[in-house]
Amino acid sequence: MPSPTTRVAARRALLSLLADALFVVLFATVGRSSHDAALTPLGIAETAWPFLVALGAGWLVSRAWRAPRAPWRTGVPVWLVTVAGGMLLRALTGQGTALPFIVVATLALLVQLVGWRLIATWRPRRERERDASTDS
């Protein structure tokens, strides 16, 4: 039977992967909405799938499950692979990869995939001081 620590780590990794996937789907949904494209589940999936596949590759390449909330060790590599891989898959399947789209996707996914990790690791000074005093 897995230890409580192992279960917590597995749960944290799964929730982090789900958060990343939800942010990719949100990116695709907002993008479709801003271009007056149909907001159907199939339409959103058509836009999101290249980035979701690349997100999975980013998780594998960075071994994100080892430190799923780490902004620099995990968030940055996951973001870079998601953007590059998503654009490559879009190009290979005849979907658009215009420069403005690449710029917007790069910035939006940076804010989402790295941003939530920065927020998750941020703790107020008072909380850090309290934890430091109980460790002594």
MDTraj code that builds the backbone (N, CA, C; nanometers):
import mdtraj as md
import numpy as np

residues = "MET PRO SER PRO THR THR ARG VAL ALA ALA ARG ARG ALA LEU LEU SER LEU LEU ALA ASP ALA LEU PHE VAL VAL LEU PHE ALA THR VAL GLY ARG SER SER HIS ASP ALA ALA LEU THR PRO LEU GLY ILE ALA GLU THR ALA TRP PRO PHE LEU VAL ALA LEU GLY ALA GLY TRP LEU VAL SER ARG ALA TRP ARG ALA PRO ARG ALA PRO TRP ARG THR GLY VAL PRO VAL TRP LEU VAL THR VAL ALA GLY GLY MET LEU LEU ARG ALA LEU THR GLY GLN GLY THR ALA LEU PRO PHE ILE VAL VAL ALA THR LEU ALA LEU LEU VAL GLN LEU VAL GLY TRP ARG LEU ILE ALA THR TRP ARG PRO ARG ARG GLU ARG GLU ARG ASP ALA SER THR ASP SER".split()
xyz = np.array([
    [0.0851, -0.1189, 0.0000],
    [0.0000, 0.0000, 0.0000],
    [0.0893, 0.1246, 0.0000],
    [0.0576, 0.2222, -0.0861],
    [0.1392, 0.3443, -0.0927],
    [0.1317, 0.4233, 0.0383],
    [0.2404, 0.4882, 0.0719],
    [0.2443, 0.5706, 0.1926],
    [0.1589, 0.6948, 0.1727],
    [0.1195, 0.7588, 0.2820],
    [0.0423, 0.8838, 0.2688],
    [0.1184, 0.9894, 0.1880],
    [0.2498, 0.9945, 0.2041],
    [0.3299, 1.0913, 0.1293],
    [0.3232, 1.0630, -0.0200],
    [0.3288, 0.9367, -0.0579],
    [0.3205, 0.8980, -0.1991],
    [0.1831, 0.9324, -0.2556],
    [0.0792, 0.9078, -0.1784],
    [-0.0565, 0.9402, -0.2246],
    [-0.0747, 1.0904, -0.2438],
    [-0.0206, 1.1691, -0.1515],
    [-0.0299, 1.3160, -0.1631],
    [0.0448, 1.3628, -0.2874],
    [0.1643, 1.3088, -0.3099],
    [0.2436, 1.3480, -0.4270],
    [0.1721, 1.3097, -0.5561],
    [0.1127, 1.1911, -0.5600],
    [0.0407, 1.1474, -0.6797],
    [-0.0818, 1.2350, -0.7037],
    [-0.1512, 1.2689, -0.5966],
    [-0.2691, 1.3552, -0.6100],
    [-0.2287, 1.4940, -0.6583],
    [-0.1194, 1.5483, -0.6024],
    [-0.0707, 1.6801, -0.6430],
    [-0.0330, 1.6800, -0.7917],
    [0.0329, 1.5746, -0.8364],
    [0.0725, 1.5646, -0.9774],
    [-0.0510, 1.5575, -1.0669],
    [-0.1473, 1.4752, -1.0305],
    [-0.2691, 1.4618, -1.1114],
    [-0.3448, 1.5940, -1.1189],
    [-0.3600, 1.6604, -1.0045],
    [-0.4301, 1.7892, -1.0048],
    [-0.3544, 1.8940, -1.0857],
    [-0.2220, 1.8899, -1.0817],
    [-0.1414, 1.9841, -1.1601],
    [-0.1571, 1.9583, -1.3093],
    [-0.1566, 1.8318, -1.3480],
    [-0.1779, 1.7967, -1.4890],
    [-0.3165, 1.8419, -1.5345],
    [-0.4167, 1.8191, -1.4517],
    [-0.5526, 1.8633, -1.4856],
    [-0.5603, 2.0156, -1.4965],
    [-0.4917, 2.0866, -1.4063],
    [-0.4901, 2.2337, -1.4145],
    [-0.4282, 2.2783, -1.5462],
    [-0.3157, 2.2171, -1.5837],
    [-0.2521, 2.2514, -1.7111],
    [-0.3470, 2.2263, -1.8277],
    [-0.4110, 2.1111, -1.8273],
    [-0.5032, 2.0763, -1.9366],
    [-0.6210, 2.1737, -1.9414],
    [-0.6728, 2.2102, -1.8262],
    [-0.7837, 2.3062, -1.8234],
    [-0.7407, 2.4423, -1.8770],
    [-0.6186, 2.4836, -1.8457],
    [-0.5700, 2.6110, -1.8987],
    [-0.5521, 2.6056, -2.0505],
    [-0.5093, 2.4932, -2.1026],
    [-0.4970, 2.4786, -2.2483],
    [-0.6351, 2.4853, -2.3133],
    [-0.7328, 2.4189, -2.2545],
    [-0.8694, 2.4225, -2.3084],
    [-0.9271, 2.5640, -2.2967],
    [-0.8975, 2.6312, -2.1871],
    [-0.9419, 2.7706, -2.1715],
    [-0.8799, 2.8588, -2.2797],
    [-0.7512, 2.8402, -2.3052],
    [-0.6820, 2.9138, -2.4114],
    [-0.7519, 2.8915, -2.5456],
    [-0.7817, 2.7663, -2.5773],
    [-0.8482, 2.7348, -2.7042],
    [-0.9885, 2.7957, -2.7097],
    [-1.0597, 2.7920, -2.5986],
    [-1.1956, 2.8452, -2.5937],
    [-1.1965, 2.9970, -2.6129],
    [-1.1080, 3.0662, -2.5419],
    [-1.1002, 3.2117, -2.5545],
    [-1.0576, 3.2494, -2.6965],
    [-0.9628, 3.1756, -2.7518],
    [-0.9177, 3.2028, -2.8884],
    [-1.0308, 3.1875, -2.9886],
    [-1.1060, 3.0804, -2.9770],
    [-1.2182, 3.0596, -3.0692],
    [-1.3227, 3.1693, -3.0511],
    [-1.3488, 3.2042, -2.9270],
    [-1.4481, 3.3074, -2.8984],
    [-1.4063, 3.4420, -2.9569],
    [-1.2782, 3.4744, -2.9472],
    [-1.2328, 3.6042, -2.9969],
    [-1.2357, 3.6126, -3.1494],
    [-1.2454, 3.4984, -3.2145],
    [-1.2539, 3.4961, -3.3606],
    [-1.3936, 3.4567, -3.4089],
    [-1.4889, 3.4629, -3.3181],
    [-1.6285, 3.4292, -3.3492],
    [-1.6434, 3.2903, -3.4083],
    [-1.5568, 3.1980, -3.3696],
    [-1.5684, 3.0589, -3.4140],
    [-1.6658, 2.9870, -3.3210],
    [-1.7218, 2.8792, -3.3707],
    [-1.8207, 2.8037, -3.2930],
    [-1.7593, 2.7518, -3.1635],
    [-1.8297, 2.7746, -3.0535],
    [-1.7835, 2.7258, -2.9235],
    [-1.8485, 2.5916, -2.8911],
    [-1.8396, 2.5015, -2.9849],
    [-1.8904, 2.3661, -2.9635],
    [-1.7788, 2.2805, -2.9056],
    [-1.8144, 2.1733, -2.8371],
    [-1.7098, 2.0847, -2.7850],
    [-1.6151, 2.0349, -2.8950],
    [-1.6689, 2.0038, -3.0117],
    [-1.5846, 1.9571, -3.1222],
    [-1.4921, 2.0689, -3.1720],
    [-1.5437, 2.1893, -3.1833],
    [-1.4622, 2.3016, -3.2281],
    [-1.3501, 2.3330, -3.1299],
    [-1.3817, 2.3330, -3.0010],
    [-1.2799, 2.3577, -2.8992],
    [-1.1755, 2.2466, -2.9014],
    [-1.2200, 2.1233, -2.9155],
    [-1.1261, 2.0097, -2.9217],
    [-1.0347, 2.0204, -3.0431],
    [-1.0900, 2.0666, -3.1548],
    [-1.0098, 2.0823, -3.2769],
    [-0.8970, 2.1828, -3.2555],
    [-0.9254, 2.2891, -3.1824],
    [-0.8239, 2.3899, -3.1550],
    [-0.7276, 2.3441, -3.0447],
    [-0.7786, 2.2768, -2.9452],
    [-0.6979, 2.2417, -2.8275],
    [-0.6097, 2.1188, -2.8459],
    [-0.6502, 2.0216, -2.9291],
    [-0.5799, 1.8926, -2.9294],
    [-0.4302, 1.9015, -2.9563],
    [-0.3828, 1.9860, -3.0500],
    [-0.2371, 1.9886, -3.0707],
    [-0.1612, 2.0328, -2.9449],
    [-0.2200, 2.1261, -2.8730],
    [-0.1556, 2.1767, -2.7521],
    [-0.1684, 2.0771, -2.6369],
    [-0.2777, 2.0036, -2.6323],
    [-0.2927, 1.9015, -2.5285],
    [-0.1937, 1.7863, -2.5493],
    [-0.1757, 1.7463, -2.6745],
    [-0.0766, 1.6418, -2.7044],
    [0.0628, 1.6910, -2.6668],
    [0.0942, 1.8141, -2.7042],
    [0.2252, 1.8711, -2.6719],
    [0.2410, 1.8894, -2.5212],
    [0.1331, 1.9221, -2.4527],
    [0.1372, 1.9324, -2.3069],
    [0.1786, 1.7989, -2.2459],
    [0.1204, 1.6907, -2.2950],
    [0.1588, 1.5580, -2.2467],
    [0.3065, 1.5305, -2.2702],
    [0.3553, 1.5691, -2.3869],
    [0.4983, 1.5527, -2.4169],
    [0.5824, 1.6379, -2.3221],
    [0.5362, 1.7580, -2.2938],
    [0.6077, 1.8457, -2.2010],
    [0.6164, 1.7863, -2.0616],
    [0.5093, 1.7219, -2.0198],
    [0.5111, 1.6559, -1.8889],
    [0.6118, 1.5414, -1.8876],
    [0.6167, 1.4668, -1.9971],
    [0.7115, 1.3549, -2.0037],
    [0.8560, 1.4045, -2.0091],
    [0.8823, 1.5018, -2.0949],
    [1.0182, 1.5541, -2.1122],
    [1.0713, 1.6133, -1.9816],
    [0.9882, 1.6876, -1.9112],
    [1.0321, 1.7553, -1.7893],
    [1.0163, 1.6687, -1.6642],
    [0.9543, 1.5518, -1.6801],
    [0.9228, 1.4661, -1.5640],
    [0.8477, 1.5477, -1.4590],
    [0.7459, 1.6132, -1.5063],
    [0.6726, 1.7110, -1.4253],
    [0.6141, 1.6524, -1.2979],
    [0.5854, 1.5258, -1.2960],
    [0.5265, 1.4638, -1.1776],
    [0.6218, 1.4698, -1.0577],
    [0.7508, 1.4910, -1.0820],
    [0.8478, 1.4977, -0.9720],
    [0.8367, 1.6278, -0.8937],
    [0.8020, 1.7353, -0.9605],
    [0.7847, 1.8666, -0.8958],
    [0.6775, 1.9421, -0.9731],
    [0.5527, 1.8957, -0.9668],
    [0.4484, 1.9489, -1.0555],
    [0.4177, 2.0970, -1.0381],
    [0.4448, 2.1528, -0.9211],
    [0.4129, 2.2936, -0.8975],
    [0.5330, 2.3860, -0.9107],
    [0.6489, 2.3328, -0.9455],
    [0.7697, 2.4151, -0.9552],
    [0.7636, 2.5023, -1.0803],
    [0.7630, 2.6349, -1.0633],
    [0.7499, 2.7228, -1.1799],
    [0.8652, 2.7106, -1.2795],
    [0.9882, 2.7069, -1.2311],
    [1.1033, 2.7094, -1.3218],
    [1.1401, 2.5690, -1.3678],
    [1.1486, 2.4744, -1.2774],
    [1.1912, 2.3398, -1.3113],
    [1.0879, 2.2664, -1.3971],
    [0.9602, 2.2942, -1.3726],
    [0.8530, 2.2242, -1.4434],
    [0.7739, 2.3168, -1.5350],
    [0.7296, 2.4300, -1.4831],
    [0.6426, 2.5185, -1.5604],
    [0.7037, 2.5675, -1.6900],
    [0.8289, 2.6119, -1.6846],
    [0.8926, 2.6659, -1.8054],
    [0.9107, 2.5581, -1.9122],
    [0.9667, 2.4392, -1.8787],
    [0.9794, 2.3377, -1.9842],
    [0.8439, 2.2900, -2.0382],
    [0.7457, 2.2745, -1.9502],
    [0.6122, 2.2333, -1.9961],
    [0.5568, 2.3378, -2.0919],
    [0.5714, 2.4649, -2.0575],
    [0.5236, 2.5739, -2.1436],
    [0.5935, 2.5721, -2.2788],
    [0.7259, 2.5634, -2.2787],
    [0.8004, 2.5672, -2.4048],
    [0.7638, 2.4503, -2.4962],
    [0.7543, 2.3299, -2.4407],
    [0.7196, 2.2123, -2.5225],
    [0.5751, 2.2227, -2.5706],
    [0.4866, 2.2742, -2.4849],
    [0.3457, 2.2882, -2.5237],
    [0.3315, 2.3847, -2.6416],
    [0.3982, 2.4980, -2.6357],
    [0.3887, 2.5957, -2.7444],
    [0.4545, 2.5411, -2.8712],
    [0.5793, 2.4967, -2.8606],
    [0.6520, 2.4495, -2.9793],
    [0.5854, 2.3266, -3.0396],
    [0.5520, 2.2311, -2.9570],
    [0.4873, 2.1092, -3.0072],
    [0.3491, 2.1359, -3.0631],
    [0.2728, 2.2221, -2.9955],
    [0.1391, 2.2564, -3.0448],
    [0.1448, 2.3243, -3.1802],
    [0.2388, 2.4154, -3.1958],
    [0.2538, 2.4840, -3.3253],
    [0.2993, 2.3870, -3.4335],
    [0.3907, 2.2979, -3.4002],
    [0.4373, 2.1979, -3.4969],
    [0.3224, 2.1080, -3.5416],
    [0.2435, 2.0608, -3.4474],
    [0.1286, 1.9761, -3.4830],
    [0.0251, 2.0538, -3.5644],
    [0.0027, 2.1788, -3.5307],
    [-0.0903, 2.2607, -3.6107],
    [-0.0387, 2.2743, -3.7534],
    [0.0902, 2.2998, -3.7683],
    [0.1480, 2.3154, -3.9026],
    [0.1376, 2.1852, -3.9808],
    [0.1662, 2.0738, -3.9158],
    [0.1614, 1.9436, -3.9839],
    [0.0204, 1.9031, -4.0263],
    [-0.0803, 1.9572, -3.9576],
    [-0.2185, 1.9214, -3.9890],
    [-0.2925, 2.0316, -4.0645],
    [-0.2179, 2.1307, -4.1129],
    [-0.2789, 2.2346, -4.1957],
    [-0.3554, 2.3399, -4.1197],
    [-0.3370, 2.3480, -3.9895],
    [-0.4019, 2.4536, -3.9125],
    [-0.3115, 2.5766, -3.9134],
    [-0.3664, 2.6900, -3.8808],
    [-0.2927, 2.8151, -3.8886],
    [-0.1814, 2.8292, -3.7868],
    [-0.0720, 2.8893, -3.8325],
    [0.0400, 2.9214, -3.7438],
    [0.0945, 3.0602, -3.7788],
    [0.0049, 3.1521, -3.8005],
    [0.0455, 3.2895, -3.8323],
    [0.1237, 3.3485, -3.7154],
    [0.2162, 3.4361, -3.7453],
    [0.3023, 3.4950, -3.6425],
    [0.2226, 3.5575, -3.5273],
    [0.1163, 3.6345, -3.5533],
    [0.0410, 3.6907, -3.4397],
    [-0.0165, 3.5805, -3.3493],
    [-0.0607, 3.4698, -3.4093],
    [-0.1128, 3.3590, -3.3297],
    [-0.0027, 3.2974, -3.2444],
    [0.1149, 3.2821, -3.3014],
    [0.2280, 3.2258, -3.2264],
    [0.2617, 3.3151, -3.1075],
    [0.2634, 3.4449, -3.1295],
    [0.2949, 3.5389, -3.0210],
    [0.1892, 3.5317, -2.9114],
    [0.0630, 3.5376, -2.9497],
    [-0.0457, 3.5331, -2.8517],
    [-0.0448, 3.4003, -2.7759],
    [-0.0292, 3.2904, -2.8470],
    [-0.0264, 3.1584, -2.7819],
    [0.0909, 3.1483, -2.6855],
    [0.2059, 3.1964, -2.7277],
    [0.3250, 3.1900, -2.6428],
    [0.3033, 3.2676, -2.5135],
    [0.2522, 3.3891, -2.5243],
    [0.2317, 3.4716, -2.4053],
    [0.1175, 3.4202, -2.3181],
    [0.0073, 3.3819, -2.3803],
    [-0.1075, 3.3331, -2.3027],
    [-0.0712, 3.2059, -2.2271],
    [-0.0053, 3.1130, -2.2947],
    [0.0305, 2.9881, -2.2279],
    [0.1395, 3.0091, -2.1232],
    [0.2272, 3.1074, -2.1432],
    [0.3257, 3.1412, -2.0403],
    [0.2540, 3.1858, -1.9127],
    [0.1627, 3.2794, -1.9284],
    [0.0892, 3.3309, -1.8126],
    [0.0127, 3.2180, -1.7438],
    [-0.0469, 3.1302, -1.8221],
    [-0.1288, 3.0251, -1.7634],
    [-0.0454, 2.9114, -1.7033],
    [0.0460, 2.8545, -1.7797],
    [0.1167, 2.7342, -1.7350],
    [0.2260, 2.7628, -1.6328],
    [0.2883, 2.8782, -1.6415],
    [0.3892, 2.9150, -1.5417],
    [0.3234, 2.9987, -1.4315],
    [0.2291, 3.0830, -1.4700],
    [0.1652, 3.1731, -1.3744],
    [0.0961, 3.1035, -1.2594],
    [0.0198, 2.9988, -1.2877],
    [-0.0495, 2.9337, -1.1761],
    [0.0498, 2.8697, -1.0800],
    [0.1639, 2.8251, -1.1331],
    [0.2662, 2.7652, -1.0465],
    [0.3303, 2.8719, -0.9573],
    [0.3534, 2.9907, -1.0121],
    [0.4075, 3.0985, -0.9307],
    [0.3118, 3.1335, -0.8169],
    [0.1844, 3.1406, -0.8490],
    [0.0841, 3.1714, -0.7469],
    [0.0775, 3.0596, -0.6432],
    [0.0841, 2.9347, -0.6888],
    [0.0746, 2.8207, -0.5971],
    [0.1929, 2.8124, -0.5013],
    [0.3083, 2.8613, -0.5433],
    [0.4258, 2.8532, -0.4568],
    [0.4453, 2.9783, -0.3730],
    [0.3722, 3.0830, -0.4013],
    [0.3843, 3.2071, -0.3257],
    [0.3154, 3.1917, -0.1910],
    [0.3829, 3.2339, -0.0889],
    [0.3234, 3.2352, 0.0445],
    [0.3551, 3.3692, 0.1093],
    [0.2598, 3.4263, 0.1779],
    [0.2848, 3.5544, 0.2447],
    [0.4000, 3.5424, 0.3454],
    [0.4702, 3.6537, 0.3684],
    [0.5841, 3.6554, 0.4603],
    [0.5443, 3.6058, 0.5991],
    [0.4295, 3.6442, 0.6460],
    [0.3837, 3.6037, 0.7790],
    [0.3735, 3.4509, 0.7881],
    [0.3232, 3.3878, 0.6827],
    [0.3113, 3.2425, 0.6816],
    [0.4484, 3.1753, 0.6808],
    [0.5435, 3.2295, 0.6028],
    [0.6798, 3.1749, 0.6004],
    [0.7453, 3.1879, 0.7362],
    [0.7269, 3.3028, 0.8002],
    [0.7855, 3.3246, 0.9322],
    [0.7248, 3.2302, 1.0355],
    [0.5965, 3.2072, 1.0278],
    [0.5302, 3.1157, 1.1205],
    [0.5854, 2.9758, 1.1038],
    [0.5990, 2.9310, 0.9775],
    [0.6535, 2.7981, 0.9516],
    [0.7973, 2.7866, 0.9989],
    [0.8766, 2.8920, 0.9803],
    [1.0172, 2.8901, 1.0236],
    [1.0259, 2.8818, 1.1753],
    [0.9365, 2.9497, 1.2454],
    [0.9423, 2.9478, 1.3919],
    [0.8996, 2.8128, 1.4479],
    [0.8123, 2.7422, 1.3802],
    [0.7707, 2.6094, 1.4288],
    [0.8730, 2.5024, 1.3936],
    [0.9589, 2.5280, 1.2954],
    [1.0632, 2.4325, 1.2593],
    [1.1787, 2.4349, 1.3576],
    [1.1936, 2.5439, 1.4311],
    [1.3088, 2.5590, 1.5208],
    [1.2940, 2.4789, 1.6462],
])
top = md.Topology()
chain = top.add_chain()
for i, resn in enumerate(residues, 1):
    res = top.add_residue(resn, chain, resSeq=i)
    for name in ("N", "CA", "C"):
        top.add_atom(name, md.element.get_by_symbol(name[0]), res)
traj = md.Trajectory(xyz[None], top)
